[in-house]
Amino acid sequence: MCRHLAYLGPVRSLAELLTEPPHSLYRQSWTPTLNADGFGVGWYPPGDGAGPVRYRRSVPIWADANLPALASVLRSGAVLAAVRSATPGTSLDESAAAPYTLGRWLFSHNGRVEHWRSLPEDLGVPLTAAQVLGMEAHTDSALLWLLAGRRLAAGEPPGYALAGVVRAITAARPTALLNLLLTDGHAIAATRHGHPLHYRRDAEAGSVTVASEPCTDDPGWQERTEARREGKE
C-alpha cells in the first residue's frame, strides 16, 4: 500500500514536513510497509498565488540524492506528497507517481482497484479514446483522478466529489481500497476506505495535517473511521 500526506498551515520547509519528523513520509517509504515504486511532492509556492508545482520520481524516495537539499530550501504552506507501491500491471515511470494535477488541484490515491481497466464500462461511464490517452498514467489511480476530476469540473464540492467516486466504485468493486486525498492549496478533502487515515489539527499554529500514519509523536493525532472532508478555511 502507498502512503500519503497533505498539509495546510503556516509556511514550512518541505523537509520539516516530509523528511525530518520521526515517523515522516520518508521513513514510511520502508516501514511499516515497503513503498519503493516512486514518490511525488506537490506544493504551492508562498505569496505569489502560483502553483501547484510538482517533483516526481520513479525511484524510491530514499534513492533520490537531490531531495534532501531541495526539501531543505523549498517552503510552502500547502503540500501534498506520496510514496508509491505500484498496483501490479500499472505504469512504473514517474508519470504514475502521485500527486496528479488538474488546474490548482493535487490528488493522491492510497489503495488498489482490481480490474480497473473495465471499471468505466461497469460504471456506465465508458471513456473515449481521447480520454484514455489523456490520462496522466496507465494506473488505477490515474483513472480515479479522471473520474473525480469530471465531478469537480461539473461543480461538485471536493468532499462530495471524492465521496461520490468512492460510493460508485465500491458498488462495482467491493474489494477496492480507496483512501483519496485532494487539495487546491486552501482546503483538504480526504476519504478513508480500506486503509488507515489520521489527521491532526494544531489550533495554535493554525494548521491541519492528514496522513496515512501519524508523522510525529505529538499529541492530537486522531484516526478517521469514515469518509470525511478536512480543511482549513
Phi and psi restraints in degrees (value plus and minus 20) as a CYANA .aco file:
   2 CYS   PHI     -98.4   -58.4
   2 CYS   PSI     155.5   195.5
   3 ARG   PHI    -154.5  -114.5
   3 ARG   PSI     123.8   163.8
   4 HIS   PHI    -166.5  -126.5
   4 HIS   PSI     149.1   189.1
   5 LEU   PHI    -173.1  -133.1
   5 LEU   PSI     123.4   163.4
   6 ALA   PHI    -153.8  -113.8
   6 ALA   PSI     122.5   162.5
   7 TYR   PHI    -156.4  -116.4
   7 TYR   PSI     117.1   157.1
   8 LEU   PHI    -153.1  -113.1
   8 LEU   PSI     111.8   151.8
   9 GLY   PHI     144.2   184.2
   9 GLY   PSI    -179.0  -139.0
  10 PRO   PHI     -77.9   -37.9
  10 PRO   PSI     130.6   170.6
  11 VAL   PHI     -81.5   -41.5
  11 VAL   PSI     109.5   149.5
  12 ARG   PHI    -157.8  -117.8
  12 ARG   PSI     141.8   181.8
  13 SER   PHI     -92.1   -52.1
  13 SER   PSI     132.6   172.6
  14 LEU   PHI     -82.8   -42.8
  14 LEU   PSI     -49.8    -9.8
  15 ALA   PHI     -83.0   -43.0
  15 ALA   PSI     -59.9   -19.9
  16 GLU   PHI     -81.8   -41.8
  16 GLU   PSI     -47.4    -7.4
  17 LEU   PHI    -115.1   -75.1
  17 LEU   PSI     -54.6   -14.6
  18 LEU   PHI    -131.5   -91.5
  18 LEU   PSI     -49.2    -9.2
  19 THR   PHI    -141.7  -101.7
  19 THR   PSI     -47.1    -7.1
  20 GLU   PHI    -107.2   -67.2
  20 GLU   PSI     -52.2   -12.2
  21 PRO   PHI     -79.2   -39.2
  21 PRO   PSI     131.1   171.1
  22 PRO   PHI     -82.3   -42.3
  22 PRO   PSI     -47.0    -7.0
  23 HIS   PHI    -142.1  -102.1
  23 HIS   PSI      23.3    63.3
  24 SER   PHI     -82.8   -42.8
  24 SER   PSI     145.6   185.6
  25 LEU   PHI     -78.4   -38.4
  25 LEU   PSI     -54.8   -14.8
  26 TYR   PHI     -77.5   -37.5
  26 TYR   PSI     -67.7   -27.7
  27 ARG   PHI     -90.5   -50.5
  27 ARG   PSI     -54.5   -14.5
  28 GLN   PHI     -85.9   -45.9
  28 GLN   PSI     -31.6     8.4
  29 SER   PHI     -89.8   -49.8
  29 SER   PSI     -38.1     1.9
  30 TRP   PHI    -146.7  -106.7
  30 TRP   PSI     -28.8    11.2
  31 THR   PHI    -170.9  -130.9
  31 THR   PSI     113.7   153.7
  32 PRO   PHI    -103.4   -63.4
  32 PRO   PSI     -31.8     8.2
  33 THR   PHI    -149.4  -109.4
  33 THR   PSI     142.8   182.8
  34 LEU   PHI    -109.1   -69.1
  34 LEU   PSI     105.6   145.6
  35 ASN   PHI    -147.1  -107.1
  35 ASN   PSI      64.5   104.5
  36 ALA   PHI    -134.0   -94.0
  36 ALA   PSI      -6.8    33.2
  37 ASP   PHI    -123.3   -83.3
  37 ASP   PSI       9.3    49.3
  38 GLY   PHI      98.4   138.4
  38 GLY   PSI     152.6   192.6
  39 PHE   PHI    -177.9  -137.9
  39 PHE   PSI     146.8   186.8
  40 GLY   PHI    -175.0  -135.0
  40 GLY   PSI     131.4   171.4
  41 VAL   PHI    -152.7  -112.7
  41 VAL   PSI     111.5   151.5
  42 GLY   PHI    -143.4  -103.4
  42 GLY   PSI     119.0   159.0
  43 TRP   PHI    -169.9  -129.9
  43 TRP   PSI     143.2   183.2
  44 TYR   PHI    -132.3   -92.3
  44 TYR   PSI      94.2   134.2
  45 PRO   PHI     -78.4   -38.4
  45 PRO   PSI     115.7   155.7
  46 PRO   PHI     -91.2   -51.2
  46 PRO   PSI     123.6   163.6
  47 GLY   PHI      72.3   112.3
  47 GLY   PSI     -52.8   -12.8
  48 ASP   PHI    -126.2   -86.2
  48 ASP   PSI     -19.5    20.5
  49 GLY   PHI      52.6    92.6
  49 GLY   PSI     -12.5    27.5
  50 ALA   PHI    -104.5   -64.5
  50 ALA   PSI     151.2   191.2
  51 GLY   PHI      91.8   131.8
  51 GLY   PSI     158.5   198.5
  52 PRO   PHI    -101.8   -61.8
  52 PRO   PSI     140.6   180.6
  53 VAL   PHI    -131.1   -91.1
  53 VAL   PSI     121.9   161.9
  54 ARG   PHI    -144.0  -104.0
  54 ARG   PSI     127.8   167.8
  55 TYR   PHI    -151.4  -111.4
  55 TYR   PSI      94.9   134.9
  56 ARG   PHI    -152.1  -112.1
  56 ARG   PSI     124.4   164.4
  57 ARG   PHI    -158.8  -118.8
  57 ARG   PSI     135.1   175.1
  58 SER   PHI    -112.4   -72.4
  58 SER   PSI     -21.6    18.4
  59 VAL   PHI    -113.9   -73.9
  59 VAL   PSI     142.5   182.5
  60 PRO   PHI     -78.1   -38.1
  60 PRO   PSI     128.8   168.8
  61 ILE   PHI     -80.3   -40.3
  61 ILE   PSI     -52.1   -12.1
  62 TRP   PHI     -95.4   -55.4
  62 TRP   PSI     -32.9     7.1
  63 ALA   PHI    -112.6   -72.6
  63 ALA   PSI     -22.5    17.5
  64 ASP   PHI    -110.6   -70.6
  64 ASP   PSI      86.2   126.2
  65 ALA   PHI     -90.8   -50.8
  65 ALA   PSI     -36.6     3.4
  66 ASN   PHI    -104.9   -64.9
  66 ASN   PSI     -43.1    -3.1
  67 LEU   PHI     -82.6   -42.6
  67 LEU   PSI     -65.6   -25.6
  68 PRO   PHI     -76.1   -36.1
  68 PRO   PSI     -63.1   -23.1
  69 ALA   PHI     -88.8   -48.8
  69 ALA   PSI     -61.8   -21.8
  70 LEU   PHI     -83.8   -43.8
  70 LEU   PSI     -65.2   -25.2
  71 ALA   PHI     -84.2   -44.2
  71 ALA   PSI     -47.2    -7.2
  72 SER   PHI     -95.7   -55.7
  72 SER   PSI     -42.3    -2.3
  73 VAL   PHI    -129.5   -89.5
  73 VAL   PSI     -44.3    -4.3
  74 LEU   PHI     -99.8   -59.8
  74 LEU   PSI     117.2   157.2
  75 ARG   PHI    -153.6  -113.6
  75 ARG   PSI     127.1   167.1
  76 SER   PHI    -184.0  -144.0
  76 SER   PSI     137.8   177.8
  77 GLY   PHI    -125.1   -85.1
  77 GLY   PSI     -12.5    27.5
  78 ALA   PHI    -169.7  -129.7
  78 ALA   PSI      94.7   134.7
  79 VAL   PHI    -159.0  -119.0
  79 VAL   PSI     121.8   161.8
  80 LEU   PHI    -154.1  -114.1
  80 LEU   PSI     108.6   148.6
  81 ALA   PHI    -161.0  -121.0
  81 ALA   PSI     137.1   177.1
  82 ALA   PHI    -173.0  -133.0
  82 ALA   PSI     128.6   168.6
  83 VAL   PHI    -135.5   -95.5
  83 VAL   PSI     124.2   164.2
  84 ARG   PHI    -134.8   -94.8
  84 ARG   PSI     117.8   157.8
  85 SER   PHI    -139.6   -99.6
  85 SER   PSI      88.1   128.1
  86 ALA   PHI     -89.8   -49.8
  86 ALA   PSI     118.5   158.5
  87 THR   PHI     -87.7   -47.7
  87 THR   PSI     112.2   152.2
  88 PRO   PHI     -72.8   -32.8
  88 PRO   PSI     116.5   156.5
  89 GLY   PHI      68.1   108.1
  89 GLY   PSI     -14.1    25.9
  90 THR   PHI    -126.7   -86.7
  90 THR   PSI     148.7   188.7
  91 SER   PHI     -80.1   -40.1
  91 SER   PSI     128.0   168.0
  92 LEU   PHI    -135.9   -95.9
  92 LEU   PSI     -15.0    25.0
  93 ASP   PHI    -105.1   -65.1
  93 ASP   PSI     154.7   194.7
  94 GLU   PHI     -88.1   -48.1
  94 GLU   PSI     -38.8     1.2
  95 SER   PHI     -84.5   -44.5
  95 SER   PSI     -40.3    -0.3
  96 ALA   PHI    -106.6   -66.6
  96 ALA   PSI     -26.8    13.2
  97 ALA   PHI    -103.4   -63.4
  97 ALA   PSI     108.0   148.0
  98 ALA   PHI     -90.2   -50.2
  98 ALA   PSI     135.9   175.9
  99 PRO   PHI    -106.9   -66.9
  99 PRO   PSI     128.2   168.2
 100 TYR   PHI    -108.1   -68.1
 100 TYR   PSI     141.6   181.6
 101 THR   PHI    -160.2  -120.2
 101 THR   PSI     132.3   172.3
 102 LEU   PHI    -175.1  -135.1
 102 LEU   PSI      91.3   131.3
 103 GLY   PHI      40.1    80.1
 103 GLY   PSI    -144.0  -104.0
 104 ARG   PHI    -110.8   -70.8
 104 ARG   PSI     -19.4    20.6
 105 TRP   PHI    -104.2   -64.2
 105 TRP   PSI     123.5   163.5
 106 LEU   PHI    -142.3  -102.3
 106 LEU   PSI     118.8   158.8
 107 PHE   PHI    -158.4  -118.4
 107 PHE   PSI     123.1   163.1
 108 SER   PHI    -161.6  -121.6
 108 SER   PSI     130.1   170.1
 109 HIS   PHI    -148.6  -108.6
 109 HIS   PSI     104.7   144.7
 110 ASN   PHI    -129.6   -89.6
 110 ASN   PSI      88.1   128.1
 111 GLY   PHI     133.2   173.2
 111 GLY   PSI    -173.5  -133.5
 112 ARG   PHI    -181.6  -141.6
 112 ARG   PSI     123.5   163.5
 113 VAL   PHI    -146.3  -106.3
 113 VAL   PSI      95.7   135.7
 114 GLU   PHI     -94.8   -54.8
 114 GLU   PSI     127.9   167.9
 115 HIS   PHI      32.7    72.7
 115 HIS   PSI      24.6    64.6
 116 TRP   PHI     -90.9   -50.9
 116 TRP   PSI     -44.5    -4.5
 117 ARG   PHI     -83.7   -43.7
 117 ARG   PSI     -52.4   -12.4
 118 SER   PHI    -113.0   -73.0
 118 SER   PSI     -17.0    23.0
 119 LEU   PHI     -82.2   -42.2
 119 LEU   PSI     -66.0   -26.0
 120 PRO   PHI     -76.4   -36.4
 120 PRO   PSI     -63.0   -23.0
 121 GLU   PHI     -84.3   -44.3
 121 GLU   PSI     -60.4   -20.4
 122 ASP   PHI     -87.0   -47.0
 122 ASP   PSI     -48.3    -8.3
 123 LEU   PHI    -104.2   -64.2
 123 LEU   PSI     -28.7    11.3
 124 GLY   PHI      60.4   100.4
 124 GLY   PSI       0.3    40.3
 125 VAL   PHI    -148.6  -108.6
 125 VAL   PSI      41.0    81.0
 126 PRO   PHI     -77.9   -37.9
 126 PRO   PSI     124.1   164.1
 127 LEU   PHI    -118.0   -78.0
 127 LEU   PSI     128.8   168.8
 128 THR   PHI     -97.4   -57.4
 128 THR   PSI     145.3   185.3
 129 ALA   PHI     -80.1   -40.1
 129 ALA   PSI     -57.8   -17.8
 130 ALA   PHI     -84.0   -44.0
 130 ALA   PSI     -59.7   -19.7
 131 GLN   PHI     -87.3   -47.3
 131 GLN   PSI     -60.8   -20.8
 132 VAL   PHI     -83.6   -43.6
 132 VAL   PSI     -65.5   -25.5
 133 LEU   PHI     -87.6   -47.6
 133 LEU   PSI     -44.0    -4.0
 134 GLY   PHI    -102.9   -62.9
 134 GLY   PSI     -27.4    12.6
 135 MET   PHI     -83.6   -43.6
 135 MET   PSI     123.5   163.5
 136 GLU   PHI     -83.0   -43.0
 136 GLU   PSI     -49.7    -9.7
 137 ALA   PHI    -177.2  -137.2
 137 ALA   PSI     145.6   185.6
 138 HIS   PHI    -111.1   -71.1
 138 HIS   PSI      57.2    97.2
 139 THR   PHI    -166.8  -126.8
 139 THR   PSI     140.2   180.2
 140 ASP   PHI     -83.5   -43.5
 140 ASP   PSI     -56.4   -16.4
 141 SER   PHI     -84.6   -44.6
 141 SER   PSI     -61.8   -21.8
 142 ALA   PHI     -84.8   -44.8
 142 ALA   PSI     -56.1   -16.1
 143 LEU   PHI     -86.0   -46.0
 143 LEU   PSI     -62.6   -22.6
 144 LEU   PHI     -79.0   -39.0
 144 LEU   PSI     -59.4   -19.4
 145 TRP   PHI     -87.2   -47.2
 145 TRP   PSI     -57.5   -17.5
 146 LEU   PHI     -81.2   -41.2
 146 LEU   PSI     -64.4   -24.4
 147 LEU   PHI     -85.9   -45.9
 147 LEU   PSI     -61.6   -21.6
 148 ALA   PHI     -88.5   -48.5
 148 ALA   PSI     -60.5   -20.5
 149 GLY   PHI     -82.0   -42.0
 149 GLY   PSI     -54.6   -14.6
 150 ARG   PHI     -84.6   -44.6
 150 ARG   PSI     -57.9   -17.9
 151 ARG   PHI     -88.5   -48.5
 151 ARG   PSI     -60.9   -20.9
 152 LEU   PHI     -82.9   -42.9
 152 LEU   PSI     -63.0   -23.0
 153 ALA   PHI     -83.9   -43.9
 153 ALA   PSI     -46.9    -6.9
 154 ALA   PHI    -101.1   -61.1
 154 ALA   PSI     -22.3    17.7
 155 GLY   PHI      80.2   120.2
 155 GLY   PSI     -14.4    25.6
 156 GLU   PHI     -89.7   -49.7
 156 GLU   PSI     118.1   158.1
 157 PRO   PHI     -78.8   -38.8
 157 PRO   PSI     130.0   170.0
 158 PRO   PHI     -77.0   -37.0
 158 PRO   PSI     -63.3   -23.3
 159 GLY   PHI     -82.8   -42.8
 159 GLY   PSI     -61.1   -21.1
 160 TYR   PHI     -88.5   -48.5
 160 TYR   PSI     -56.6   -16.6
 161 ALA   PHI     -82.0   -42.0
 161 ALA   PSI     -66.2   -26.2
 162 LEU   PHI     -86.5   -46.5
 162 LEU   PSI     -64.5   -24.5
 163 ALA   PHI     -82.2   -42.2
 163 ALA   PSI     -57.0   -17.0
 164 GLY   PHI     -85.4   -45.4
 164 GLY   PSI     -59.6   -19.6
 165 VAL   PHI     -83.2   -43.2
 165 VAL   PSI     -64.9   -24.9
 166 VAL   PHI     -81.9   -41.9
 166 VAL   PSI     -65.4   -25.4
 167 ARG   PHI     -81.9   -41.9
 167 ARG   PSI     -64.7   -24.7
 168 ALA   PHI     -85.2   -45.2
 168 ALA   PSI     -63.6   -23.6
 169 ILE   PHI     -93.0   -53.0
 169 ILE   PSI     -59.8   -19.8
 170 THR   PHI     -86.7   -46.7
 170 THR   PSI     -46.0    -6.0
 171 ALA   PHI     -87.1   -47.1
 171 ALA   PSI     -54.3   -14.3
 172 ALA   PHI    -113.5   -73.5
 172 ALA   PSI     -47.5    -7.5
 173 ARG   PHI    -154.1  -114.1
 173 ARG   PSI      61.1   101.1
 174 PRO   PHI     -77.8   -37.8
 174 PRO   PSI     -44.1    -4.1
 175 THR   PHI    -111.9   -71.9
 175 THR   PSI     -16.3    23.7
 176 ALA   PHI     -82.4   -42.4
 176 ALA   PSI     123.9   163.9
 177 LEU   PHI    -129.1   -89.1
 177 LEU   PSI     100.1   140.1
 178 LEU   PHI    -158.0  -118.0
 178 LEU   PSI      47.6    87.6
 179 ASN   PHI    -108.5   -68.5
 179 ASN   PSI      93.2   133.2
 180 LEU   PHI    -133.7   -93.7
 180 LEU   PSI     126.0   166.0
 181 LEU   PHI    -158.3  -118.3
 181 LEU   PSI     112.5   152.5
 182 LEU   PHI    -164.9  -124.9
 182 LEU   PSI     118.7   158.7
 183 THR   PHI    -169.0  -129.0
 183 THR   PSI     131.8   171.8
 184 ASP   PHI    -135.1   -95.1
 184 ASP   PSI      -5.6    34.4
 185 GLY   PHI      70.3   110.3
 185 GLY   PSI     -26.7    13.3
 186 HIS   PHI    -141.2  -101.2
 186 HIS   PSI     -47.2    -7.2
 187 ALA   PHI    -167.8  -127.8
 187 ALA   PSI     141.2   181.2
 188 ILE   PHI    -140.9  -100.9
 188 ILE   PSI     114.2   154.2
 189 ALA   PHI    -136.3   -96.3
 189 ALA   PSI     117.9   157.9
 190 ALA   PHI    -166.2  -126.2
 190 ALA   PSI     126.0   166.0
 191 THR   PHI    -145.4  -105.4
 191 THR   PSI     127.6   167.6
 192 ARG   PHI    -136.6   -96.6
 192 ARG   PSI     103.8   143.8
 193 HIS   PHI    -174.2  -134.2
 193 HIS   PSI      75.0   115.0
 194 GLY   PHI      86.8   126.8
 194 GLY   PSI     -39.0     1.0
 195 HIS   PHI    -153.1  -113.1
 195 HIS   PSI     138.9   178.9
 196 PRO   PHI     -84.7   -44.7
 196 PRO   PSI     132.8   172.8
 197 LEU   PHI    -167.9  -127.9
 197 LEU   PSI     111.9   151.9
 198 HIS   PHI    -145.7  -105.7
 198 HIS   PSI     136.9   176.9
 199 TYR   PHI    -166.1  -126.1
 199 TYR   PSI     137.0   177.0
 200 ARG   PHI    -162.9  -122.9
 200 ARG   PSI     103.2   143.2
 201 ARG   PHI    -119.4   -79.4
 201 ARG   PSI     114.0   154.0
 202 ASP   PHI    -135.3   -95.3
 202 ASP   PSI      76.0   116.0
 203 ALA   PHI     -83.6   -43.6
 203 ALA   PSI     -56.1   -16.1
 204 GLU   PHI     -86.2   -46.2
 204 GLU   PSI     -63.1   -23.1
 205 ALA   PHI    -102.5   -62.5
 205 ALA   PSI     -39.0     1.0
 206 GLY   PHI      53.4    93.4
 206 GLY   PSI      23.6    63.6
 207 SER   PHI    -152.5  -112.5
 207 SER   PSI     140.7   180.7
 208 VAL   PHI    -159.6  -119.6
 208 VAL   PSI     117.8   157.8
 209 THR   PHI    -146.4  -106.4
 209 THR   PSI     111.4   151.4
 210 VAL   PHI    -138.1   -98.1
 210 VAL   PSI     109.1   149.1
 211 ALA   PHI    -171.4  -131.4
 211 ALA   PSI     136.0   176.0
 212 SER   PHI     -80.2   -40.2
 212 SER   PSI     -61.8   -21.8
 213 GLU   PHI    -154.0  -114.0
 213 GLU   PSI     129.2   169.2
 214 PRO   PHI     -75.3   -35.3
 214 PRO   PSI     114.4   154.4
 215 CYS   PHI    -112.9   -72.9
 215 CYS   PSI     -38.0     2.0
 216 THR   PHI    -151.8  -111.8
 216 THR   PSI     151.5   191.5
 217 ASP   PHI    -112.7   -72.7
 217 ASP   PSI     -12.7    27.3
 218 ASP   PHI     -83.9   -43.9
 218 ASP   PSI     127.0   167.0
 219 PRO   PHI     -89.5   -49.5
 219 PRO   PSI     142.2   182.2
 220 GLY   PHI      85.5   125.5
 220 GLY   PSI     -29.5    10.5
 221 TRP   PHI     -88.7   -48.7
 221 TRP   PSI     114.7   154.7
 222 GLN   PHI    -147.4  -107.4
 222 GLN   PSI     125.5   165.5
 223 GLU   PHI    -114.6   -74.6
 223 GLU   PSI     107.8   147.8
 224 ARG   PHI    -105.2   -65.2
 224 ARG   PSI     114.2   154.2
 225 THR   PHI    -131.6   -91.6
 225 THR   PSI     -15.7    24.3
 226 GLU   PHI    -175.1  -135.1
 226 GLU   PSI     144.2   184.2
 227 ALA   PHI     -79.6   -39.6
 227 ALA   PSI     117.2   157.2
 228 ARG   PHI    -181.3  -141.3
 228 ARG   PSI     131.7   171.7
 229 ARG   PHI    -118.7   -78.7
 229 ARG   PSI     108.4   148.4
 230 GLU   PHI    -135.7   -95.7
 230 GLU   PSI     119.6   159.6
 231 GLY   PHI    -179.3  -139.3
 231 GLY   PSI     146.5   186.5
 232 LYS   PHI    -142.9  -102.9
 232 LYS   PSI      93.1   133.1
